[in-house]
């Protein structure tokens, strides 16, 4: 029995390392394929101000729009605890300040997690007959995000922000560990 536990632990370690390498490798994929929308995954706000991580994601959505790669930007994220305004509404206000027309900004205000960001964005896309999307998040979040997007039947490609707040080694490694943990957990429990 001890040998079995030892082998299982070793197999889990190898599987986790394999996932970490895949997540890192996938973070390098970047698309600017012409698409109907950019789906900007939420990353929180504080007292009506975008978190630094969310701000960079929104900036990348704005970049794709201004470059003519997408026609609309879908901003995701509901209200956190003790918030009067949703994260996506804060993001929309910021995008308007950056010169994006209100008519080209779509929001969903009910999601809390990545999977919900994507299912709500898919509902918006379907209601407006949009069929293609670029998924916008941080590079190390892309592998899990893309698998979740594909699971929700979104025709999409990965377009990670090129200005991530995770620039130095320690924050990158912490974020990689976080993503690897949840990605591996999802694989082991057959959940997205």
N, C-alpha and C positions, 0 to 999 in steps of 0.2 A: 504493500500500500504506500509506503514512504517513497519507493522508487517511482510509482505512478504519479504521486503528487509532485515529485521533483521534475519528472519529464513534462508534466502538464504546465508547471511553472516556467520551465525553460521554453516550451512551445509558446506560451503566452508572451514571454519576453521577446522572442523572435518575431512574433506576429505584431507586437507593438512597435518594435524597431522598424519593421517592414512598412507599417502604416506611416510612421513618422517620416521615413524617406520618401514615400509616395506623396504625402502632404507637401513636403518641401519642394519636391520636383514639380508638382502640379501648380505650386504658387508662381512658377515662372511663366505659365501659359497666359497669354494676353491677347484678346481679340478686340478689334474695332470693326467687326463686320456690320454692315448696314442692317439695322434692326428697327422694329416698330418702337420699342421702348427700352429704357434702361431701368432696371429694378434695383433701387438702392436699398440695401439691407440696413435695418436700424441698428443703432449702437448707443442709444441713450442720450438724454439731455439732463440739464441741471438748472432749475429755476428759469426755464425758457431759453437756455443757452445750449447749443449743440456741444456734446462731448468732443474733445479733439479728434477722436477716432471717427465719430459720425460725420464731423465737419469735412474730413478728408474724403470720406465716401461720397458725400453730397457734392463736393468740389469735382470729383471725378465724373459724376453724372452730368454736372454742368458742362464740363469739358467735352464729353461725348455729344451733348446737345448742341453746343456752340460750333463744334466741328462738323455738324450735319450728319453724324452717325446714327442718331436716334431722333424720332419725332416728338416723343413725350418722355417724361421722367416720372416713374412711380416711386414715391417716397413712402417707406414703411415704418410702422411703429406706433403702438397705442400709448395710453397714459400709464405712467408708472405710479407708484404709491405717492399720495399727496400731491399729484400734479393736476393742474387745472387745464393744461393744454397738452395735446398728444405730441409725441416725439416727431411724428410725420408733419404735423402742423408747424412746429418750430422749424423743421427742415424746409418746408415750403416757404415760410416767411424769409428765411435766409436766402433761398434760391431766387426769390423775387428781388431781394436787395442786390443780387448779383446780375440782374437784368434778364432773368428768365420770365417769359409771359405767363401769367396765371393760367391761361387756357391750356398750357402745355405741361402743367404740373398736376399730377394725380396723387391722391393720398389714400391710405387705408389707416384707420385709427383703432383697430381692435386687436392687433397682434402683440404678443409678448416675446416670442421666440422665433428663431430663423425659419423653422418649418411653417409657422403661422404667417410670417412675413410673406413667404412664397405662396401659400395657398390663397391668402387675401389678394395678393398681386395678380395671381392667375384669374381670380374671379373678376377683377377689374379689367384685365386684358380681354377675357371672354365677353364681358358686357359691351365692350367697345370694338369687338372684332379685330383685335390685335393678335398676331400669331407668333411674332418673334421677339426675343429679348436678349439683352446683355445683362448679366448678373454682376452687380457692383458690390464688392466688399473688400476686406483686407486680403492680401495674397495668401496668407496661411489659413484663412477661413474658406478659401474657394473650393477645395476638394469636397468638403462636407456640404457646402452650400449648393454646389452643382449637382451632387447626387440627390439632394433633397428637391432641387428644382426639376430635375428629370423625373423624379418620383411623382411630382405633381403635374406631369405632362406639359411642362413649359419647354417649348423649342427655344434653346438658348445656348449661349457661349459665355465663357468666362472673361470678364474684363475687370481684373482687380485694380484697385487704386495704385497709382505709381508713386504716391506721396504718403504712404502709410506712416502713422505715428510710431510704429514699431520699427525703429531704425537701428538701434544699437543691439549688440549681441545678447545681453541679458534679457531685455524685454522680448526680443524675438524668440529666444529659447523658452521663455515662460509661456508665450502664446502658443508656440509649437507644442509644448507639453500639454497645455489645455486642450488644444484641438485634437491632438493624438489620443488623449484620454477619452474624449467624447466620441470621436470617430470610431475608436476601437470598441468602446462600450456599445455603440449602435450596431456594429458588425456582430458582436458576440450575442446580442439580444435580438438580432434580426429586426431592429427598428431603425427608422431614419432619423 
